Amino acid sequence: MRELLILTDNLGCFQISIEDLKHYKSMRVDKIKNWFISKGYVVNIKKFDELDFTQDYQGKFIIYQTSELPGSFYKHYIEDVVYFLHQNGAIVLPNFECLKAHHNKIYMEMMRFKFKDNLLKSIESTCIGSATEASKIKKLYPVVIKEASGCGSNGVYLARNQSEYEKFTKKSSKVILSRNVFDFFQEKIKHLFKYTIAFFDRKYLPTLTEPIHRPIVVQNFVNGLSGDYKVLVFGNKYYTLYRENRDNDFRASGSGKLFEVPEEEHEELLNFAKRLTLEIDFPIIGMDIGFDGKQYHLIEFQMIHLGPYTLQASKFWHEYHDGTWMRYNGESVLEDEYSRSIFEYIESHII
């Protein structure tokens, strides 16, 4: 009998839902559990801190929560757990590489480097370990600078010249870590003291220029994008949405300007989106796609912790049958589509 383990965080949360189209919350874990029980699975739900690492996980299917908390500290713990389970015979869904790419634009771009389809590589990236390294790369302005663990449009900047490039790479790499408020202000006072000394004695200046190591991504800027398309793939179902850019901004994420994609735009958009599904061996993928009037561009993608609004707000979806995209009208339940996609993947790829 097949066994499924659902791993939640310490609050019992499992990925995300926006059922009321306003407020984010956890997906309904019991609904996922009951869906798989109806298919004959033995299902258990555990929090990460309830795991017994001495148990045998060989052959068990595991779906799990991740984290976007600042600093990625809890996510690093989850990565350790998922990698351990994988190494000990569990079938983790998605696989460790997909988890690694979540909330990590560095590794997401490294995955893109391996794609065979060059149409998915029109956005070229340079992955950089720190602002100091950023100054050494060759670039043709304008360029887009992204913090490695930025969420949405936070930590994304457009540099039109060398001055802006230096400003934004330093801003993207700069971070202060402290154990408490006292340590934070103590560090700020030390830094101010160094600047004061350096003002009177230049020999102390080098102590102010030590690099702060936080990785960033530098990409070519694509002109002509007035917004982007959100495409969510759940198995054979494709859901779409269009987002206009923010006012006087090149970024679409967080604009709140959301529109249904006209039917005449779907075929080419979905054909492009389908290319990504041939590169990534997982049935659930979220992607941001731009169109400059001539060609499509894959902006970003992820396979876990997808923003579910595109599915939950949609009144229809598309499926690809016999070389043709077919539209199906109706509403979708996130937990049902998630469970179905995982189940069908297991049945067709693993069993």
N, C-alpha and C positions, 0 to 999 in steps of 0.2 A: 504494500500500500504506500502511495506517495505521501511524503510529509512536507509540509510548508511551515516555515517559521517566519513570523512577522516581527521585525525588530523596531521598536519605537524609542523615542528619547525618554528622558527621565520624567517628563510630564505626560507621557502616553501619546504623544503626537506622532503622526505618520504622514510625511510629505504635506502638501497643502491643497486646500479647496477654497473656493470663493463662491459658495452656493448662492448667497444672496446678492452676488455681483458687487459687493461693497467691502466686505470684511474678510480677511484671510483667517482661516482656521485649519485644523487638522482634517484630513480625509476621515471618513467614518470607518474605523478599523473593523468594527464588528460586521459591517456590511461586506467588506472584502473577505473576512473570515467565513461568513455564511455562504458567500458565492462559491468559494473553493470547496467547502464542505459538501455543497450540492453536487460537485463534480467528483466526489469520492475521496477527497484529500483529508488527511489528518492535519489539523491546523492548530498551532500554538502561537500565542502572542506573548512576547517578553520585552522588557526594557533592556537596554544595553547593559545596565549594571546588574541584571539578573542572570546573565549568561554564565554558564559553567564551562570554562575553557578546557576542562579535563574530559568532557563528554566527546563522544564520537559523532561528528557531523557529516560523515561520508555519505554522499548521495542526497542529502537534504536540500530542498529548495529554500532559499532565503531571500525575502524582500525586506527593505530596510529604509529607515529615515536617514536624512543627512542634516546638515546645518549650514546656515549662512551668518552665524553670529560673528561680530567683529573679531579680527585676529585669526580666525579659522582654527582656534585652539581645540574646540570640541570636535570640529570636522576632522582634524588630524587624528584624534582619538578614534573616531568612527572609521577612518581609513585603516588604522592599525587593526581594528577588530575585523573589518571586512576582509582585509588581506589575510589575516590569520585563518579565518573561516575558509577562505578559498584554498589556501595552502593545505588545509586539512580535509579537503575533499568535498566541502559544501559547494553547491551551485548557487552563487550569489547573482541576483538579478536587480539592477544591471551588474555587469562585471566590474572589476576593480578599476580598469582603465576609464570607464565612463564616470565612475565616482571621482576619480582623480581629476577629471576635466571639469567637474562641477565647481562653480565659484572659484575657478582657477583658469584665467584666460591664457596663462602661459602654456599649460598643458593642453588646453583646448586647441591652441594654434599648432602645437606639436603634433596633435592628431591630424590636423589639416595637412601638415607637411607630407603625411603618408598617403593621402588620398590619391587615387589613380586618375580621377576625373579632373582635368585642368580647369574646367568651367567653374569648379568650386573653389579655385585658387586665385580668382581675380583680385581679391584683397590679399596683399602680401604683407607678412608680418616679420618683424625682428623682435625676438625675445631677449630681454636685457635684465641683468641681475641687479643693477643699481644706476643711479643718476650719473655716476662717474663713468660707467661703461657707455651710457647713452651718448655722451659727448663724442665718442670715437666712431660712431656709425655714419655711413654715407646716407644722405637723404635728399629728396627733392620735395620742396614745400609746395603745398601744405601737407601736413601729416597729422594723423590722429594718435593721441597718446592715451593709453588705458592702464589704470592700476590693475594689477594681476587679480585681485580679489574684489574688485568693485562690483556693486550690485546695481542692476539697471543702468541708468545713465550716470550714476555717481562715479566720480573718478575718471571721467572721459573728457578729454580736452582736444581742441583743435589749435595747432600751432601753424601760423602762416609764415613765420620767419624764424631766424636763428634766436632772436631775443625771446620770443614766445616759447620756442622749443626749450631753451635752457630754464625758463621760468617754470614751465609745466612739468618737465622731467624732475626737477628738484621738488616741486610740490607733490608729485606722485610718489616719489621715493621717501619723502619725509614722514616719519611717524615717531611718536613718543609713547613708550611703554612704561607704566609705573604700577606699583602694587596698590597704592592708595593716593588720595589727594595730597597728603603731605609730601610723598615722594615726587609727585608731579611738580609741585611748586619748588621743591628743593632742586630738581633737575633744571627747571627754568632759571632759577637764581644762579646756579653754577654756570649755565650757558651765558647769561648776561654778564657775569663776572669775567669770563674768558674774553668776551668782546671788549669789555672795559680795559683789561690789561693789554690786549692786542692793539687798542687804539693808541696807547702810549709807548708800547714796545713791540715793533713789528715782528720780532723774532718768535713771538708766541702765536702768530697768525696761523701757521700750519696746523696747530691743534684744533682750529675751527673748521678745517676743511676735510676732516676725515669723512669718508662716504658713509651714508646711512643705507644699509642694504635692504631695499625692498624692491622686488622685481616689477618691471613694467613691459608693456607691449607697444611697439611703434608700428603704425600701419600707413599705407598710402591712403589719401583721402579720395573718395569717389564723389565727383561733382554730379549735380543734377538729381540728387535724392531729396524729394519733398516729404518723404516719410519712409516707412518700411512695412512689409507684410509680416504678420505673425502666422506661422503655419505649425499646427500641432498634428503629429501622426500618432494614432493609436491603432496598431495593427494595420488593417487595410482601410481604415477611415482617416480622412484628411479634413482638418478644420482650419478655416482661414479668417483673418481679420486684417484690416489696414489701419495703420496709425500715422497721422500727420505729425510733422515735426513740431516742436515747441515754437512759440512765437520768437522770431529773431534768433533762432538756434538751429544747429545742424542735427540735433538729437531728437529722436522720436519717443524714446522710452520715457514714460512718466508724463507725456503731454496731455493725456486724457482725451485726445481727439481720435476717437475710435469709430470706424465705419465698416459696414459690410462690403466685401469685395464684389464688384460687379461681375455677373456671370461670364461676360465676354472676356474677362481677364484671367479666369481660372485655369484654362487649359495650359497655357505656357507657364504660369506660376507653378502649377502642380507638377508639370513635367520636370521643372527645375528642382522642386522639392524632392521628387522621387529619386533624383540622382544621389542625394545624401543618404537615403535609405539603403542604397546599394553599397555604400561605403561603411556603414555602421551596422553591426550585427546586434541590433536590439529593436524591439517593436515600438518603443515609445520614444519619440524625439520631438523636441521643440526647436524651432529655428526662426531667426530673424533674417529676412531677405529684402534687399533693396533692388530697385529698378531705375536705371538712369535714362530711360527712354530708348535704349538700344539693347542692353543686356542686363541679366539678373546677376546679383552679387550676394553670396552667402556672408552675412555679417557675423552672426554667432549661432551657436547651437548647444544643446545640452540634452541629457538623457534621464535626468532625475531632478525632482523638485521643480517641475515645469510650472510656469504661470498658467493656471487652468482657465482663465477668463475666456479665452478664445473658444474653448469647448463648451463651457457652461453657459455662455451667452448666445451660442449659435443655435439657429433654427433649422440647420441643415448640415450635411457633410457630403464629401465626395469619395467615391471608390473607383478603382481602376479595374475594368473588366474587358478582356478581349481587345486591348489596345485603345479603349475609349474611357473617358472620365464620365461617370454617372453621378448625378445629383440625387440625394435622398433627403426628403424633408422630414423634420422631427427634432425633438430635443433629446439630449444625451445626458445620462447620469454618470458623473466622473468615476465613481467607484466601480460601476459596472463595466465601463470601457477599459479602465485600468486592469481589472481582473481578467476580462476577456482577452485582452492583448497579451498579458503574461501567460495565461493558460494556453492560448493558441501557439504562442512561441515555444513553450515547453513541449507541447504535443508534436509540433512540426520540426523542431531543431534538436531536441534533447532526447526525447523518449525513443 
